[in-house]
Amino acid sequence: MGLEQFDTSSSEEGIDMPVLRPDNGEPLLQDDGKTPVTVCVAGTDSDRYRKAELANRTRYIRKRDKTFRAEDIETNEMNILVGITVSWSGIVVDGETLDCTPDNIRKVYTRFKFIRDQVNAFAGERANFLPASATN
């Protein structure tokens, strides 16, 4: 058995994660009642993840006082989630369909923590990014 079937480093393009409702765990649907709301997420083995993680480390190294606070941990986590969010579909807030921009990602993940938590959990599960042949 070759290890290549477990290679998740190509998770750069991301995988669509259906957003689940926080009240019943069912997929959140768009206005048509059929299409799921999705967030396309790159995995923790992707270059996107590594770049966001390295940027966090660089910011920490450059801090003058070298004091690391709990708020910094939360900021770093958000930076990584923004970095691994490739795209999304059906994200509507206050009647407005939001484009998937870094600012909007931060706003959505800050206001709707259940989505942030789902993205974080999904990205951390390597099985979500395995080639189809490894899961069959």
N, C-alpha and C positions, 0 to 999 in steps of 0.2 A: 504494500500500500504506500503510495507516494504522499508526502506531506502537502503537495500542492493543492490537494482537495480541501485543505484547511487554511489556505492563504486568504486572509481577510484584508490584506494591505491594499487591495484594489477597491476598497469601499469608498473611494474618493467621490464618485458620482452620487453616492447616497442611495438610500432605500426609502420608499414611501412608508411612513408610519401612520396608520389611521389613528386619529385623535379619539380617545374614549371619553365618554361623558363621565363626570365625577359622581353623578347621582346613581347610575346603574351599571356602569362599565361597558355599555354598548357603544358602538361607533357613533360619533357625532356626525350628523348628516347635513349637507348643504341644503339650501332652500328648495331644491327639487325633490327632497325627501328620499333620494336614492343614492346620490354620490357622497361618499365619505369625505369629511374634512381630513386633509393629510398634511404632514410635515415631512419633507424629504431630508433625511439625516445621514451624514457621513459617520463612519464608525471610529472607534478609538484607535484603530490602527491606520487611519488615513493620514495623509500629509496635512489635511486641513486641521485635524486635531493636534498634530505635532506642532504646527506653526502657531496655533493659538496658545498651546502650553508653553512654548519657548518665548512667545511675546510676554506672557505673564511672568516668567522667570526673569526676563530682561528688565521689566518694570520694577520688579522687586530689587534686583541688583542695583538699579539706578537710584533707588530711594535714598535720600540723604541721611535720614535718621535710622534707617535699617530696622525700624520697628514694624512688625507685621501684626496687624489687628484682625479681629474676626471679620470685620467689614471687607478686608482685603480678600479673604477666602471667598466670600460671597461674590465679590466683583470678579475674581479669577474664574470661578465656576460659570458665571454669566458670560464672560469673554469666550470661554471654550464653547459653550452652547451656541452662541452667536456664530462662532467660527465654523461649527459643524452643521449648521442649518443651511442646506443647499437651496431649498425653495419650499413653498407651501401652496396649498390649494384650499380655497373656501374659508379663509380666515376673514371674518367680518366682525368688526367691533363698532358698536354704536351706529349701526347702519352703513358703515363704510367698509368696502372691501380693501384690505390692506395689501400693498405690495410687500414682498419679502425683502426688506432692506435691514441693515444692521440696527437702525434706530427703531424700526417697527418690531423687529424680533425682540429687542430689549423691552419695549413697552408691553408686548403680548406676554412674554415670559415673566415679567414683573407683576403684571396685573392678574394673570391667570396661571397661578403657580402649578395647577394640576397639569397644564400642558408642559411647563418646564420640567416637572418631575417625570412625566412620561418620556420626553425627549432624552433626558439624562439616563433613564433606565434602559431605554431602547438602544441608545448608542453604546452603552456598556455591555450589552449582551452580544458577544461575538457571533453566536449562532445566527443572528439576524443578517449577518453579512457574508455567510459562507456561500460558496458557489452552489448552484442547484444540485450538482452531482454529489456533493458531500451530505446533503440532507435527504437524499433519496435512498 
